[in-house]
Amino acid sequence: MSLSDLQIGQSGVIQSISGNEKLAKRLLALGCLEGTEVKLKARSPFKDPLIITFRGFDLAIRKNDAKNIILA
């Protein structure tokens, strides 16, 4: 399951980040590491971007990028 598959209020634990290397490096710099719990806080009216919460802060992420974050 990927991050984009979560419903509002659901959470999961990051298993891996695949796809674009630039995206992976940016997310790692922000603290999106394997084993980090993330929660889907909100979606915009057109379903893109998604607002996720992890490590005490919120992050807006595009749905295409969220598909590359695999959850356990």
PQR file of N, CA, C, O and H, with PARSE charges and radii, in Angstrom:
ATOM      1  N   MET A   1       0.855  -1.177   0.000 -0.4000 1.5000
ATOM      2  CA  MET A   1       0.000   0.000   0.000 -0.0000 2.0000
ATOM      3  C   MET A   1       0.894   1.231   0.000  0.5500 1.7000
ATOM      4  O   MET A   1       1.942   1.252   0.645 -0.5500 1.4000
ATOM      5  N   SER A   2       0.471   2.250  -0.727 -0.4000 1.5000
ATOM      6  CA  SER A   2       1.244   3.488  -0.769 -0.0000 2.0000
ATOM      7  C   SER A   2       0.547   4.570   0.065  0.5500 1.7000
ATOM      8  O   SER A   2      -0.600   4.412   0.483 -0.5500 1.4000
ATOM      9  H   SER A   2      -0.380   2.233  -1.251  0.4000 1.0000
ATOM     10  N   LEU A   3       1.250   5.639   0.289 -0.4000 1.5000
ATOM     11  CA  LEU A   3       0.722   6.750   1.077 -0.0000 2.0000
ATOM     12  C   LEU A   3      -0.536   7.331   0.430  0.5500 1.7000
ATOM     13  O   LEU A   3      -1.442   7.773   1.137 -0.5500 1.4000
ATOM     14  H   LEU A   3       2.182   5.767  -0.050  0.4000 1.0000
ATOM     15  N   SER A   4      -0.602   7.335  -0.884 -0.4000 1.5000
ATOM     16  CA  SER A   4      -1.764   7.898  -1.576 -0.0000 2.0000
ATOM     17  C   SER A   4      -3.030   7.057  -1.375  0.5500 1.7000
ATOM     18  O   SER A   4      -4.133   7.538  -1.635 -0.5500 1.4000
ATOM     19  H   SER A   4       0.133   6.976  -1.458  0.4000 1.0000
ATOM     20  N   ASP A   5      -2.886   5.812  -0.917 -0.4000 1.5000
ATOM     21  CA  ASP A   5      -4.034   4.927  -0.695 -0.0000 2.0000
ATOM     22  C   ASP A   5      -4.718   5.146   0.652  0.5500 1.7000
ATOM     23  O   ASP A   5      -5.819   4.639   0.869 -0.5500 1.4000
ATOM     24  H   ASP A   5      -1.990   5.421  -0.705  0.4000 1.0000
ATOM     25  N   LEU A   6      -4.088   5.892   1.558 -0.4000 1.5000
ATOM     26  CA  LEU A   6      -4.668   6.112   2.887 -0.0000 2.0000
ATOM     27  C   LEU A   6      -5.914   6.982   2.799  0.5500 1.7000
ATOM     28  O   LEU A   6      -6.039   7.826   1.912 -0.5500 1.4000
ATOM     29  H   LEU A   6      -3.194   6.304   1.382  0.4000 1.0000
ATOM     30  N   GLN A   7      -6.826   6.762   3.726 -0.4000 1.5000
ATOM     31  CA  GLN A   7      -7.990   7.619   3.891 -0.0000 2.0000
ATOM     32  C   GLN A   7      -7.670   8.628   4.996  0.5500 1.7000
ATOM     33  O   GLN A   7      -6.776   8.398   5.810 -0.5500 1.4000
ATOM     34  H   GLN A   7      -6.725   6.076   4.447  0.4000 1.0000
ATOM     35  N   ILE A   8      -8.393   9.735   5.022 -0.4000 1.5000
ATOM     36  CA  ILE A   8      -8.149  10.772   6.024 -0.0000 2.0000
ATOM     37  C   ILE A   8      -8.275  10.167   7.419  0.5500 1.7000
ATOM     38  O   ILE A   8      -9.263   9.503   7.733 -0.5500 1.4000
ATOM     39  H   ILE A   8      -9.119   9.923   4.361  0.4000 1.0000
ATOM     40  N   GLY A   9      -7.254  10.407   8.257 -0.4000 1.5000
ATOM     41  CA  GLY A   9      -7.227   9.895   9.614 -0.0000 2.0000
ATOM     42  C   GLY A   9      -6.474   8.585   9.762  0.5500 1.7000
ATOM     43  O   GLY A   9      -6.115   8.210  10.878 -0.5500 1.4000
ATOM     44  H   GLY A   9      -6.451  10.946   8.002  0.4000 1.0000
ATOM     45  N   GLN A  10      -6.226   7.883   8.671 -0.4000 1.5000
ATOM     46  CA  GLN A  10      -5.473   6.633   8.739 -0.0000 2.0000
ATOM     47  C   GLN A  10      -3.979   6.924   8.814  0.5500 1.7000
ATOM     48  O   GLN A  10      -3.511   7.973   8.371 -0.5500 1.4000
ATOM     49  H   GLN A  10      -6.518   8.188   7.764  0.4000 1.0000
ATOM     50  N   SER A  11      -3.247   5.979   9.380 -0.4000 1.5000
ATOM     51  CA  SER A  11      -1.798   6.134   9.470 -0.0000 2.0000
ATOM     52  C   SER A  11      -1.119   4.848   9.030  0.5500 1.7000
ATOM     53  O   SER A  11      -1.749   3.797   8.906 -0.5500 1.4000
ATOM     54  H   SER A  11      -3.627   5.127   9.740  0.4000 1.0000
ATOM     55  N   GLY A  12       0.164   4.957   8.803 -0.4000 1.5000
ATOM     56  CA  GLY A  12       0.970   3.813   8.402 -0.0000 2.0000
ATOM     57  C   GLY A  12       2.428   4.098   8.708  0.5500 1.7000
ATOM     58  O   GLY A  12       2.787   5.211   9.092 -0.5500 1.4000
ATOM     59  H   GLY A  12       0.676   5.810   8.904  0.4000 1.0000
ATOM     60  N   VAL A  13       3.265   3.086   8.537 -0.4000 1.5000
ATOM     61  CA  VAL A  13       4.692   3.212   8.798 -0.0000 2.0000
ATOM     62  C   VAL A  13       5.436   3.103   7.467  0.5500 1.7000
ATOM     63  O   VAL A  13       5.184   2.186   6.684 -0.5500 1.4000
ATOM     64  H   VAL A  13       2.973   2.181   8.226  0.4000 1.0000
ATOM     65  N   ILE A  14       6.338   4.024   7.217 -0.4000 1.5000
ATOM     66  CA  ILE A  14       7.080   4.025   5.956 -0.0000 2.0000
ATOM     67  C   ILE A  14       7.965   2.786   5.886  0.5500 1.7000
ATOM     68  O   ILE A  14       8.768   2.524   6.782 -0.5500 1.4000
ATOM     69  H   ILE A  14       6.543   4.768   7.853  0.4000 1.0000
ATOM     70  N   GLN A  15       7.802   2.036   4.810 -0.4000 1.5000
ATOM     71  CA  GLN A  15       8.620   0.856   4.565 -0.0000 2.0000
ATOM     72  C   GLN A  15       9.747   1.186   3.604  0.5500 1.7000
ATOM     73  O   GLN A  15      10.883   0.754   3.801 -0.5500 1.4000
ATOM     74  H   GLN A  15       7.150   2.249   4.083  0.4000 1.0000
ATOM     75  N   SER A  16       9.432   1.961   2.548 -0.4000 1.5000
ATOM     76  CA  SER A  16      10.457   2.352   1.586 -0.0000 2.0000
ATOM     77  C   SER A  16       9.975   3.532   0.763  0.5500 1.7000
ATOM     78  O   SER A  16       8.783   3.835   0.716 -0.5500 1.4000
ATOM     79  H   SER A  16       8.510   2.311   2.388  0.4000 1.0000
ATOM     80  N   ILE A  17      10.926   4.190   0.115 -0.4000 1.5000
ATOM     81  CA  ILE A  17      10.628   5.283  -0.805 -0.0000 2.0000
ATOM     82  C   ILE A  17      11.256   4.899  -2.136  0.5500 1.7000
ATOM     83  O   ILE A  17      12.468   4.710  -2.230 -0.5500 1.4000
ATOM     84  H   ILE A  17      11.895   3.943   0.153  0.4000 1.0000
ATOM     85  N   SER A  18      10.424   4.787  -3.157 -0.4000 1.5000
ATOM     86  CA  SER A  18      10.916   4.375  -4.467 -0.0000 2.0000
ATOM     87  C   SER A  18      10.752   5.511  -5.466  0.5500 1.7000
ATOM     88  O   SER A  18      10.235   6.577  -5.130 -0.5500 1.4000
ATOM     89  H   SER A  18       9.439   4.940  -3.080  0.4000 1.0000
ATOM     90  N   GLY A  19      11.197   5.275  -6.693 -0.4000 1.5000
ATOM     91  CA  GLY A  19      10.984   6.258  -7.745 -0.0000 2.0000
ATOM     92  C   GLY A  19      12.126   7.247  -7.860  0.5500 1.7000
ATOM     93  O   GLY A  19      13.299   6.887  -7.755 -0.5500 1.4000
ATOM     94  H   GLY A  19      11.617   4.410  -6.965  0.4000 1.0000
ATOM     95  N   ASN A  20      11.766   8.484  -8.074 -0.4000 1.5000
ATOM     96  CA  ASN A  20      12.692   9.573  -8.333 -0.0000 2.0000
ATOM     97  C   ASN A  20      13.704   9.748  -7.196  0.5500 1.7000
ATOM     98  O   ASN A  20      13.328   9.882  -6.032 -0.5500 1.4000
ATOM     99  H   ASN A  20      10.813   8.776  -8.159  0.4000 1.0000
ATOM    100  N   GLU A  21      14.982   9.746  -7.548 -0.4000 1.5000
ATOM    101  CA  GLU A  21      16.041   9.877  -6.531 -0.0000 2.0000
ATOM    102  C   GLU A  21      16.019  11.253  -5.868  0.5500 1.7000
ATOM    103  O   GLU A  21      16.292  11.363  -4.673 -0.5500 1.4000
ATOM    104  H   GLU A  21      15.287   9.638  -8.494  0.4000 1.0000
ATOM    105  N   LYS A  22      15.697  12.307  -6.629 -0.4000 1.5000
ATOM    106  CA  LYS A  22      15.619  13.648  -6.049 -0.0000 2.0000
ATOM    107  C   LYS A  22      14.515  13.721  -4.998  0.5500 1.7000
ATOM    108  O   LYS A  22      14.687  14.335  -3.946 -0.5500 1.4000
ATOM    109  H   LYS A  22      15.476  12.217  -7.600  0.4000 1.0000
ATOM    110  N   LEU A  23      13.385  13.090  -5.295 -0.4000 1.5000
ATOM    111  CA  LEU A  23      12.277  13.055  -4.335 -0.0000 2.0000
ATOM    112  C   LEU A  23      12.699  12.326  -3.074  0.5500 1.7000
ATOM    113  O   LEU A  23      12.459  12.801  -1.964 -0.5500 1.4000
ATOM    114  H   LEU A  23      13.246  12.591  -6.150  0.4000 1.0000
ATOM    115  N   ALA A  24      13.328  11.175  -3.243 -0.4000 1.5000
ATOM    116  CA  ALA A  24      13.752  10.375  -2.088 -0.0000 2.0000
ATOM    117  C   ALA A  24      14.712  11.169  -1.208  0.5500 1.7000
ATOM    118  O   ALA A  24      14.580  11.149   0.015 -0.5500 1.4000
ATOM    119  H   ALA A  24      13.523  10.789  -4.144  0.4000 1.0000
ATOM    120  N   LYS A  25      15.669  11.862  -1.802 -0.4000 1.5000
ATOM    121  CA  LYS A  25      16.629  12.649  -1.023 -0.0000 2.0000
ATOM    122  C   LYS A  25      15.939  13.792  -0.288  0.5500 1.7000
ATOM    123  O   LYS A  25      16.262  14.075   0.866 -0.5500 1.4000
ATOM    124  H   LYS A  25      15.777  11.878  -2.796  0.4000 1.0000
ATOM    125  N   ARG A  26      14.991  14.446  -0.950 -0.4000 1.5000
ATOM    126  CA  ARG A  26      14.273  15.562  -0.323 -0.0000 2.0000
ATOM    127  C   ARG A  26      13.462  15.069   0.866  0.5500 1.7000
ATOM    128  O   ARG A  26      13.466  15.696   1.925 -0.5500 1.4000
ATOM    129  H   ARG A  26      14.729  14.215  -1.887  0.4000 1.0000
ATOM    130  N   LEU A  27      12.766  13.946   0.696 -0.4000 1.5000
ATOM    131  CA  LEU A  27      11.962  13.398   1.790 -0.0000 2.0000
ATOM    132  C   LEU A  27      12.832  12.912   2.942  0.5500 1.7000
ATOM    133  O   LEU A  27      12.474  13.082   4.107 -0.5500 1.4000
ATOM    134  H   LEU A  27      12.763  13.436  -0.164  0.4000 1.0000
ATOM    135  N   LEU A  28      13.963  12.313   2.624 -0.4000 1.5000
ATOM    136  CA  LEU A  28      14.881  11.870   3.679 -0.0000 2.0000
ATOM    137  C   LEU A  28      15.403  13.066   4.474  0.5500 1.7000
ATOM    138  O   LEU A  28      15.544  12.987   5.694 -0.5500 1.4000
ATOM    139  H   LEU A  28      14.254  12.174   1.677  0.4000 1.0000
ATOM    140  N   ALA A  29      15.690  14.168   3.789 -0.4000 1.5000
ATOM    141  CA  ALA A  29      16.166  15.379   4.469 -0.0000 2.0000
ATOM    142  C   ALA A  29      15.104  15.950   5.400  0.5500 1.7000
ATOM    143  O   ALA A  29      15.434  16.573   6.409 -0.5500 1.4000
ATOM    144  H   ALA A  29      15.576  14.232   2.797  0.4000 1.0000
ATOM    145  N   LEU A  30      13.832  15.742   5.068 -0.4000 1.5000
ATOM    146  CA  LEU A  30      12.734  16.228   5.902 -0.0000 2.0000
ATOM    147  C   LEU A  30      12.408  15.293   7.064  0.5500 1.7000
ATOM    148  O   LEU A  30      11.637  15.651   7.955 -0.5500 1.4000
ATOM    149  H   LEU A  30      13.565  15.235   4.248  0.4000 1.0000
ATOM    150  N   GLY A  31      12.997  14.093   7.055 -0.4000 1.5000
ATOM    151  CA  GLY A  31      12.755  13.157   8.146 -0.0000 2.0000
ATOM    152  C   GLY A  31      11.848  12.005   7.792  0.5500 1.7000
ATOM    153  O   GLY A  31      11.449  11.250   8.679 -0.5500 1.4000
ATOM    154  H   GLY A  31      13.623  13.803   6.331  0.4000 1.0000
ATOM    155  N   CYS A  32      11.505  11.840   6.527 -0.4000 1.5000
ATOM    156  CA  CYS A  32      10.691  10.701   6.077 -0.0000 2.0000
ATOM    157  C   CYS A  32      11.604   9.490   5.929  0.5500 1.7000
ATOM    158  O   CYS A  32      12.021   9.150   4.822 -0.5500 1.4000
ATOM    159  H   CYS A  32      11.829  12.452   5.806  0.4000 1.0000
ATOM    160  N   LEU A  33      11.906   8.853   7.030 -0.4000 1.5000
ATOM    161  CA  LEU A  33      12.794   7.699   7.038 -0.0000 2.0000
ATOM    162  C   LEU A  33      11.988   6.427   7.173  0.5500 1.7000
ATOM    163  O   LEU A  33      10.831   6.456   7.595 -0.5500 1.4000
ATOM    164  H   LEU A  33      11.567   9.130   7.929  0.4000 1.0000
ATOM    165  N   GLU A  34      12.603   5.301   6.811 -0.4000 1.5000
ATOM    166  CA  GLU A  34      11.952   4.015   7.029 -0.0000 2.0000
ATOM    167  C   GLU A  34      11.658   3.860   8.513  0.5500 1.7000
ATOM    168  O   GLU A  34      12.504   4.162   9.355 -0.5500 1.4000
ATOM    169  H   GLU A  34      13.542   5.278   6.469  0.4000 1.0000
ATOM    170  N   GLY A  35      10.457   3.388   8.831 -0.4000 1.5000
ATOM    171  CA  GLY A  35      10.066   3.212  10.224 -0.0000 2.0000
ATOM    172  C   GLY A  35       9.335   4.413  10.813  0.5500 1.7000
ATOM    173  O   GLY A  35       8.868   4.349  11.950 -0.5500 1.4000
ATOM    174  H   GLY A  35       9.770   3.143   8.147  0.4000 1.0000
ATOM    175  N   THR A  36       9.227   5.505  10.062 -0.4000 1.5000
ATOM    176  CA  THR A  36       8.530   6.692  10.543 -0.0000 2.0000
ATOM    177  C   THR A  36       7.023   6.526  10.344  0.5500 1.7000
ATOM    178  O   THR A  36       6.575   6.127   9.269 -0.5500 1.4000
ATOM    179  H   THR A  36       9.606   5.557   9.138  0.4000 1.0000
ATOM    180  N   GLU A  37       6.257   6.831  11.368 -0.4000 1.5000
ATOM    181  CA  GLU A  37       4.800   6.759  11.252 -0.0000 2.0000
ATOM    182  C   GLU A  37       4.287   8.041  10.615  0.5500 1.7000
ATOM    183  O   GLU A  37       4.666   9.139  11.022 -0.5500 1.4000
ATOM    184  H   GLU A  37       6.621   7.156  12.241  0.4000 1.0000
ATOM    185  N   VAL A  38       3.422   7.897   9.613 -0.4000 1.5000
ATOM    186  CA  VAL A  38       2.809   9.036   8.933 -0.0000 2.0000
ATOM    187  C   VAL A  38       1.291   8.893   9.001  0.5500 1.7000
ATOM    188  O   VAL A  38       0.757   7.785   9.028 -0.5500 1.4000
ATOM    189  H   VAL A  38       3.114   7.004   9.283  0.4000 1.0000
ATOM    190  N   LYS A  39       0.614  10.030   9.029 -0.4000 1.5000
ATOM    191  CA  LYS A  39      -0.848  10.040   9.093 -0.0000 2.0000
ATOM    192  C   LYS A  39      -1.367  10.996   8.034  0.5500 1.7000
ATOM    193  O   LYS A  39      -0.846  12.101   7.885 -0.5500 1.4000
ATOM    194  H   LYS A  39       1.048  10.930   9.007  0.4000 1.0000
ATOM    195  N   LEU A  40      -2.389  10.580   7.296 -0.4000 1.5000
ATOM    196  CA  LEU A  40      -3.016  11.455   6.314 -0.0000 2.0000
ATOM    197  C   LEU A  40      -3.968  12.388   7.041  0.5500 1.7000
ATOM    198  O   LEU A  40      -4.971  11.950   7.605 -0.5500 1.4000
ATOM    199  H   LEU A  40      -2.812   9.682   7.416  0.4000 1.0000
ATOM    200  N   LYS A  41      -3.653  13.666   7.025 -0.4000 1.5000
ATOM    201  CA  LYS A  41      -4.443  14.653   7.755 -0.0000 2.0000
ATOM    202  C   LYS A  41      -5.578  15.207   6.898  0.5500 1.7000
ATOM    203  O   LYS A  41      -6.693  15.379   7.389 -0.5500 1.4000
ATOM    204  H   LYS A  41      -2.839  14.022   6.566  0.4000 1.0000
ATOM    205  N   ALA A  42      -5.305  15.489   5.614 -0.4000 1.5000
ATOM    206  CA  ALA A  42      -6.324  16.093   4.754 -0.0000 2.0000
ATOM    207  C   ALA A  42      -5.952  15.928   3.285  0.5500 1.7000
ATOM    208  O   ALA A  42      -4.805  15.648   2.936 -0.5500 1.4000
ATOM    209  H   ALA A  42      -4.399  15.350   5.215  0.4000 1.0000
ATOM    210  N   ARG A  43      -6.949  16.108   2.451 -0.4000 1.5000
ATOM    211  CA  ARG A  43      -6.757  16.171   1.005 -0.0000 2.0000
ATOM    212  C   ARG A  43      -7.362  17.484   0.530  0.5500 1.7000
ATOM    213  O   ARG A  43      -8.337  17.971   1.103 -0.5500 1.4000
ATOM    214  H   ARG A  43      -7.880  16.335   2.734  0.4000 1.0000
ATOM    215  N   SER A  44      -6.787  18.045  -0.506 -0.4000 1.5000
ATOM    216  CA  SER A  44      -7.385  19.256  -1.056 -0.0000 2.0000
ATOM    217  C   SER A  44      -8.680  18.864  -1.781  0.5500 1.7000
ATOM    218  O   SER A  44      -8.905  17.679  -2.027 -0.5500 1.4000
ATOM    219  H   SER A  44      -5.996  17.649  -0.972  0.4000 1.0000
ATOM    220  N   PRO A  45      -9.520  19.818  -2.119 -0.5600 1.5000
ATOM    221  CA  PRO A  45     -10.798  19.492  -2.773  0.2800 2.0000
ATOM    222  C   PRO A  45     -10.658  18.674  -4.059  0.5500 1.7000
ATOM    223  O   PRO A  45     -11.553  17.900  -4.398 -0.5500 1.4000
ATOM    224  N   PHE A  46      -9.549  18.838  -4.775 -0.4000 1.5000
ATOM    225  CA  PHE A  46      -9.348  18.092  -6.016 -0.0000 2.0000
ATOM    226  C   PHE A  46      -8.421  16.896  -5.817  0.5500 1.7000
ATOM    227  O   PHE A  46      -7.875  16.364  -6.784 -0.5500 1.4000
ATOM    228  H   PHE A  46      -8.822  19.467  -4.500  0.4000 1.0000
ATOM    229  N   LYS A  47      -8.240  16.466  -4.549 -0.4000 1.5000
ATOM    230  CA  LYS A  47      -7.454  15.287  -4.168 -0.0000 2.0000
ATOM    231  C   LYS A  47      -5.949  15.456  -4.336  0.5500 1.7000
ATOM    232  O   LYS A  47      -5.209  14.488  -4.158 -0.5500 1.4000
ATOM    233  H   LYS A  47      -8.683  16.898  -3.763  0.4000 1.0000
ATOM    234  N   ASP A  48      -5.483  16.628  -4.667 -0.4000 1.5000
ATOM    235  CA  ASP A  48      -4.056  16.842  -4.841 -0.0000 2.0000
ATOM    236  C   ASP A  48      -3.729  18.272  -4.456  0.5500 1.7000
ATOM    237  O   ASP A  48      -4.306  19.165  -5.076 -0.5500 1.4000
ATOM    238  H   ASP A  48      -6.084  17.414  -4.812  0.4000 1.0000
ATOM    239  N   PRO A  49      -2.887  18.580  -3.523 -0.5600 1.5000
ATOM    240  CA  PRO A  49      -1.977  17.698  -2.795  0.2800 2.0000
ATOM    241  C   PRO A  49      -2.623  17.064  -1.561  0.5500 1.7000
ATOM    242  O   PRO A  49      -3.763  17.359  -1.205 -0.5500 1.4000
ATOM    243  N   LEU A  50      -1.854  16.186  -0.930 -0.4000 1.5000
ATOM    244  CA  LEU A  50      -2.241  15.544   0.313 -0.0000 2.0000
ATOM    245  C   LEU A  50      -1.493  16.230   1.446  0.5500 1.7000
ATOM    246  O   LEU A  50      -0.360  16.674   1.260 -0.5500 1.4000
ATOM    247  H   LEU A  50      -0.927  15.946  -1.220  0.4000 1.0000
ATOM    248  N   ILE A  51      -2.107  16.321   2.605 -0.4000 1.5000
ATOM    249  CA  ILE A  51      -1.441  16.866   3.786 -0.0000 2.0000
ATOM    250  C   ILE A  51      -1.175  15.696   4.726  0.5500 1.7000
ATOM    251  O   ILE A  51      -2.106  15.046   5.199 -0.5500 1.4000
ATOM    252  H   ILE A  51      -3.028  15.961   2.756  0.4000 1.0000
ATOM    253  N   ILE A  52       0.107  15.434   4.993 -0.4000 1.5000
ATOM    254  CA  ILE A  52       0.469  14.346   5.905 -0.0000 2.0000
ATOM    255  C   ILE A  52       1.121  14.925   7.150  0.5500 1.7000
ATOM    256  O   ILE A  52       1.708  16.006   7.110 -0.5500 1.4000
ATOM    257  H   ILE A  52       0.864  15.962   4.609  0.4000 1.0000
ATOM    258  N   THR A  53       1.013  14.209   8.237 -0.4000 1.5000
ATOM    259  CA  THR A  53       1.616  14.602   9.506 -0.0000 2.0000
ATOM    260  C   THR A  53       2.607  13.523   9.920  0.5500 1.7000
ATOM    261  O   THR A  53       2.279  12.337   9.934 -0.5500 1.4000
ATOM    262  H   THR A  53       0.536  13.331   8.270  0.4000 1.0000
ATOM    263  N   PHE A  54       3.820  13.946  10.257 -0.4000 1.5000
ATOM    264  CA  PHE A  54       4.819  13.031  10.802 -0.0000 2.0000
ATOM    265  C   PHE A  54       5.852  13.840  11.549  0.5500 1.7000
ATOM    266  O   PHE A  54       6.148  14.981  11.195 -0.5500 1.4000
ATOM    267  H   PHE A  54       4.086  14.910  10.246  0.4000 1.0000
ATOM    268  N   ARG A  55       6.402  13.230  12.594 -0.4000 1.5000
ATOM    269  CA  ARG A  55       7.434  13.870  13.431 -0.0000 2.0000
ATOM    270  C   ARG A  55       7.023  15.257  13.926  0.5500 1.7000
ATOM    271  O   ARG A  55       7.871  16.130  14.108 -0.5500 1.4000
ATOM    272  H   ARG A  55       6.163  12.303  12.882  0.4000 1.0000
ATOM    273  N   GLY A  56       5.723  15.459  14.143 -0.4000 1.5000
ATOM    274  CA  GLY A  56       5.256  16.698  14.731 -0.0000 2.0000
ATOM    275  C   GLY A  56       5.017  17.846  13.778  0.5500 1.7000
ATOM    276  O   GLY A  56       4.752  18.958  14.234 -0.5500 1.4000
ATOM    277  H   GLY A  56       5.034  14.749  13.995  0.4000 1.0000
ATOM    278  N   PHE A  57       5.098  17.632  12.461 -0.4000 1.5000
ATOM    279  CA  PHE A  57       4.788  18.712  11.540 -0.0000 2.0000
ATOM    280  C   PHE A  57       3.988  18.188  10.350  0.5500 1.7000
ATOM    281  O   PHE A  57       3.935  16.986  10.093 -0.5500 1.4000
ATOM    282  H   PHE A  57       5.314  16.729  12.090  0.4000 1.0000
ATOM    283  N   ASP A  58       3.368  19.127   9.632 -0.4000 1.5000
ATOM    284  CA  ASP A  58       2.553  18.799   8.468 -0.0000 2.0000
ATOM    285  C   ASP A  58       3.355  19.058   7.196  0.5500 1.7000
ATOM    286  O   ASP A  58       4.186  19.964   7.137 -0.5500 1.4000
ATOM    287  H   ASP A  58       3.412  20.104   9.841  0.4000 1.0000
ATOM    288  N   LEU A  59       3.083  18.240   6.184 -0.4000 1.5000
ATOM    289  CA  LEU A  59       3.771  18.369   4.905 -0.0000 2.0000
ATOM    290  C   LEU A  59       2.754  18.174   3.796  0.5500 1.7000
ATOM    291  O   LEU A  59       1.986  17.213   3.812 -0.5500 1.4000
ATOM    292  H   LEU A  59       2.407  17.504   6.232  0.4000 1.0000
ATOM    293  N   ALA A  60       2.750  19.088   2.831 -0.4000 1.5000
ATOM    294  CA  ALA A  60       1.910  18.939   1.640 -0.0000 2.0000
ATOM    295  C   ALA A  60       2.733  18.203   0.592  0.5500 1.7000
ATOM    296  O   ALA A  60       3.872  18.579   0.313 -0.5500 1.4000
ATOM    297  H   ALA A  60       3.375  19.868   2.818  0.4000 1.0000
ATOM    298  N   ILE A  61       2.162  17.167   0.021 -0.4000 1.5000
ATOM    299  CA  ILE A  61       2.878  16.353  -0.958 -0.0000 2.0000
ATOM    300  C   ILE A  61       1.934  16.017  -2.112  0.5500 1.7000
ATOM    301  O   ILE A  61       0.755  15.734  -1.903 -0.5500 1.4000
ATOM    302  H   ILE A  61       1.238  16.862   0.249  0.4000 1.0000
ATOM    303  N   ARG A  62       2.469  16.053  -3.326 -0.4000 1.5000
ATOM    304  CA  ARG A  62       1.658  15.711  -4.495 -0.0000 2.0000
ATOM    305  C   ARG A  62       1.277  14.238  -4.467  0.5500 1.7000
ATOM    306  O   ARG A  62       2.017  13.401  -3.949 -0.5500 1.4000
ATOM    307  H   ARG A  62       3.427  16.283  -3.496  0.4000 1.0000
ATOM    308  N   LYS A  63       0.119  13.936  -5.028 -0.4000 1.5000
ATOM    309  CA  LYS A  63      -0.372  12.562  -5.043 -0.0000 2.0000
ATOM    310  C   LYS A  63       0.584  11.650  -5.813  0.5500 1.7000
ATOM    311  O   LYS A  63       0.807  10.510  -5.407 -0.5500 1.4000
ATOM    312  H   LYS A  63      -0.482  14.615  -5.449  0.4000 1.0000
ATOM    313  N   ASN A  64       1.150  12.139  -6.920 -0.4000 1.5000
ATOM    314  CA  ASN A  64       2.110  11.321  -7.682 -0.0000 2.0000
ATOM    315  C   ASN A  64       3.342  10.983  -6.857  0.5500 1.7000
ATOM    316  O   ASN A  64       3.878   9.880  -6.971 -0.5500 1.4000
ATOM    317  H   ASN A  64       0.969  13.065  -7.250  0.4000 1.0000
ATOM    318  N   ASP A  65       3.798  11.918  -6.028 -0.4000 1.5000
ATOM    319  CA  ASP A  65       4.944  11.658  -5.158 -0.0000 2.0000
ATOM    320  C   ASP A  65       4.554  10.711  -4.023  0.5500 1.7000
ATOM    321  O   ASP A  65       5.354   9.868  -3.617 -0.5500 1.4000
ATOM    322  H   ASP A  65       3.363  12.813  -5.936  0.4000 1.0000
ATOM    323  N   ALA A  66       3.334  10.845  -3.512 -0.4000 1.5000
ATOM    324  CA  ALA A  66       2.869   9.988  -2.419 -0.0000 2.0000
ATOM    325  C   ALA A  66       2.765   8.528  -2.853  0.5500 1.7000
ATOM    326  O   ALA A  66       2.865   7.624  -2.024 -0.5500 1.4000
ATOM    327  H   ALA A  66       2.684  11.530  -3.842  0.4000 1.0000
ATOM    328  N   LYS A  67       2.565   8.300  -4.140 -0.4000 1.5000
ATOM    329  CA  LYS A  67       2.487   6.924  -4.656 -0.0000 2.0000
ATOM    330  C   LYS A  67       3.830   6.206  -4.524  0.5500 1.7000
ATOM    331  O   LYS A  67       3.875   4.976  -4.518 -0.5500 1.4000
ATOM    332  H   LYS A  67       2.484   9.035  -4.813  0.4000 1.0000
ATOM    333  N   ASN A  68       4.921   6.961  -4.418 -0.4000 1.5000
ATOM    334  CA  ASN A  68       6.262   6.377  -4.303 -0.0000 2.0000
ATOM    335  C   ASN A  68       6.649   6.047  -2.867  0.5500 1.7000
ATOM    336  O   ASN A  68       7.705   5.459  -2.632 -0.5500 1.4000
ATOM    337  H   ASN A  68       4.885   7.961  -4.423  0.4000 1.0000
ATOM    338  N   ILE A  69       5.809   6.417  -1.903 -0.4000 1.5000
ATOM    339  CA  ILE A  69       6.098   6.125  -0.492 -0.0000 2.0000
ATOM    340  C   ILE A  69       5.287   4.883  -0.115  0.5500 1.7000
ATOM    341  O   ILE A  69       4.063   4.933  -0.001 -0.5500 1.4000
ATOM    342  H   ILE A  69       4.951   6.895  -2.094  0.4000 1.0000
ATOM    343  N   ILE A  70       5.995   3.775   0.076 -0.4000 1.5000
ATOM    344  CA  ILE A  70       5.368   2.494   0.364 -0.0000 2.0000
ATOM    345  C   ILE A  70       5.259   2.323   1.877  0.5500 1.7000
ATOM    346  O   ILE A  70       6.228   2.525   2.610 -0.5500 1.4000
ATOM    347  H   ILE A  70       6.990   3.735  -0.016  0.4000 1.0000
ATOM    348  N   LEU A  71       4.060   1.947   2.330 -0.4000 1.5000
ATOM    349  CA  LEU A  71       3.803   1.777   3.767 -0.0000 2.0000
ATOM    350  C   LEU A  71       3.695   0.310   4.124  0.5500 1.7000
ATOM    351  O   LEU A  71       3.274  -0.519   3.317 -0.5500 1.4000
ATOM    352  H   LEU A  71       3.273   1.783   1.735  0.4000 1.0000
ATOM    353  N   ALA A  72       4.089   0.006   5.361 -0.4000 1.5000
ATOM    354  CA  ALA A  72       3.984  -1.380   5.867 -0.0000 2.0000
ATOM    355  C   ALA A  72       2.610  -1.603   6.447  0.5500 1.7000
ATOM    356  O   ALA A  72       2.312  -2.697   6.926 -0.5500 1.4000
ATOM    357  H   ALA A  72       4.431   0.680   6.017  0.4000 1.0000
TER
END
